[in-house]
């Protein structure tokens, strides 16, 4: 659909890019050993992201109904309007349904990134404890 971005989904695409950028930053910091989170803090953050994924599932179900708009009549104008609703819902590039799914996938990656940061924290904590034990002996 050529004008999906002008239909209000440009902001959603930008939001998706921002979330993706945040996830990449978290993963880069964890990978470089610059970010480790207390396991409770990391799990709280991951759970908050999981809640957003659930909310998006509810939104997806509501947007799914846009695929089949009825009651606009059999006239060409009514059929065109129904088709525009369908396009806004399903367009592969900028439709609401694909964008919601993409955002959910990105948020799943972000929740995992938080959990990975907790693993690094635990590993660092264990390493420090091992170092202390060796120093005491």
C-alpha positions as CSV (number, residue, x, y, z in Angstrom):
1,X,0.0,0.0,0.0
2,X,1.7,3.2,-1.2
3,X,0.3,5.5,1.4
4,X,0.5,3.3,4.6
5,X,3.1,5.6,6.0
6,X,1.0,8.6,5.5
7,X,-1.9,6.8,7.2
8,X,-0.1,7.0,10.6
9,X,2.1,4.0,10.6
10,X,5.3,5.9,10.0
11,X,5.5,6.7,13.7
12,X,5.0,3.0,14.5
13,X,7.9,2.1,12.1
14,X,10.1,4.7,13.8
15,X,9.2,3.3,17.2
16,X,10.1,-0.1,16.1
17,X,13.5,1.1,14.9
18,X,14.1,2.8,18.2
19,X,13.3,-0.4,20.2
20,X,15.6,-2.3,17.8
21,X,18.3,0.2,18.5
22,X,17.9,-0.2,22.2
23,X,18.0,-3.9,22.0
24,X,21.2,-3.8,19.9
25,X,22.8,-1.4,22.3
26,X,22.0,-3.7,25.3
27,X,23.4,-6.7,23.4
28,X,26.5,-4.8,22.4
29,X,27.1,-3.7,26.0
30,X,26.5,-7.2,27.4
31,X,28.7,-8.7,24.7
32,X,31.5,-6.3,25.5
33,X,31.3,-7.0,29.2
34,X,30.2,-3.4,29.9
35,X,26.7,-4.2,31.1
36,X,25.7,-6.7,33.7
37,X,22.5,-6.4,35.7
38,X,21.5,-7.7,39.1
39,X,19.4,-10.7,38.3
40,X,16.3,-9.3,40.1
41,X,16.6,-6.0,38.2
42,X,17.1,-7.8,34.9
43,X,14.1,-10.1,35.5
44,X,11.9,-7.2,36.5
45,X,12.9,-5.4,33.3
46,X,12.3,-8.6,31.2
47,X,8.9,-9.1,32.9
48,X,7.9,-5.5,32.1
49,X,8.8,-6.1,28.4
50,X,6.8,-9.4,28.5
51,X,3.8,-7.4,29.7
52,X,4.2,-5.1,26.7
53,X,4.3,-8.1,24.4
54,X,1.0,-9.3,26.0
55,X,-0.6,-5.9,25.5
56,X,0.5,-6.0,21.9
57,X,-1.2,-9.4,21.5
58,X,-4.5,-7.8,22.6
59,X,-3.9,-5.0,20.1
60,X,-3.2,-7.5,17.4
61,X,-6.5,-9.3,18.0
62,X,-8.4,-5.9,17.7
63,X,-6.5,-4.9,14.6
64,X,-7.2,-8.3,13.1
65,X,-10.8,-7.4,12.8
66,X,-9.9,-4.7,10.3
67,X,-9.2,-7.4,7.7
68,X,-12.9,-7.9,7.2
69,X,-14.9,-4.7,7.4
70,X,-18.6,-5.3,6.6
71,X,-21.5,-3.0,6.3
72,X,-20.1,-0.5,3.8
73,X,-22.3,-1.6,1.0
74,X,-21.8,-3.2,-2.4
75,X,-21.2,0.1,-4.1
76,X,-17.6,0.7,-5.4
77,X,-17.0,3.4,-2.8
78,X,-17.9,1.1,0.0
79,X,-15.8,-1.7,-1.4
80,X,-12.8,0.6,-1.9
81,X,-13.1,1.8,1.7
82,X,-13.3,-1.8,3.0
83,X,-10.2,-2.6,0.9
84,X,-8.3,0.4,2.4
85,X,-9.1,-0.9,5.9
86,X,-7.9,-4.4,4.9
87,X,-4.7,-2.9,3.4
88,X,-4.0,-0.9,6.5
89,X,-4.3,-4.1,8.5
90,X,-2.3,-6.5,6.4
91,X,0.1,-4.7,4.1
92,X,3.4,-6.6,4.4
93,X,5.5,-3.5,4.5
94,X,3.6,-1.1,6.7
95,X,0.3,-2.8,7.8
96,X,-0.7,-2.8,11.4
97,X,-0.6,-6.6,11.8
98,X,2.9,-7.1,10.5
99,X,4.2,-4.1,12.5
100,X,2.7,-5.5,15.7
101,X,4.3,-8.9,15.1
102,X,7.7,-7.3,14.3
103,X,7.5,-5.2,17.5
104,X,6.6,-8.3,19.5
105,X,9.6,-10.2,18.1
106,X,11.9,-7.2,18.9
107,X,10.6,-7.0,22.4
108,X,11.2,-10.7,22.9
109,X,14.8,-10.1,21.9
110,X,15.0,-7.2,24.3
111,X,13.7,-9.3,27.2
112,X,16.3,-12.0,26.4
113,X,19.0,-9.2,26.3
114,X,18.0,-8.3,29.9
115,X,18.2,-11.9,31.0
116,X,21.6,-12.3,29.3
117,X,22.8,-9.3,31.3
118,X,21.8,-11.1,34.4
119,X,23.8,-14.2,33.3
120,X,26.9,-12.0,33.0
121,X,26.3,-10.6,36.5
122,X,26.1,-14.1,37.9
123,X,29.2,-15.1,36.0
124,X,31.1,-12.1,37.2
125,X,29.9,-12.6,40.8
126,X,31.0,-16.3,40.7
127,X,34.3,-15.3,39.2
128,X,34.9,-12.7,42.0
129,X,34.0,-15.3,44.6
130,X,36.4,-17.8,43.1
131,X,39.1,-15.2,43.0
132,X,38.5,-14.4,46.7
133,X,38.6,-18.0,47.7
134,X,41.9,-18.5,45.8
135,X,43.3,-15.4,47.5
136,X,42.4,-16.6,50.9
137,X,44.0,-20.0,50.5
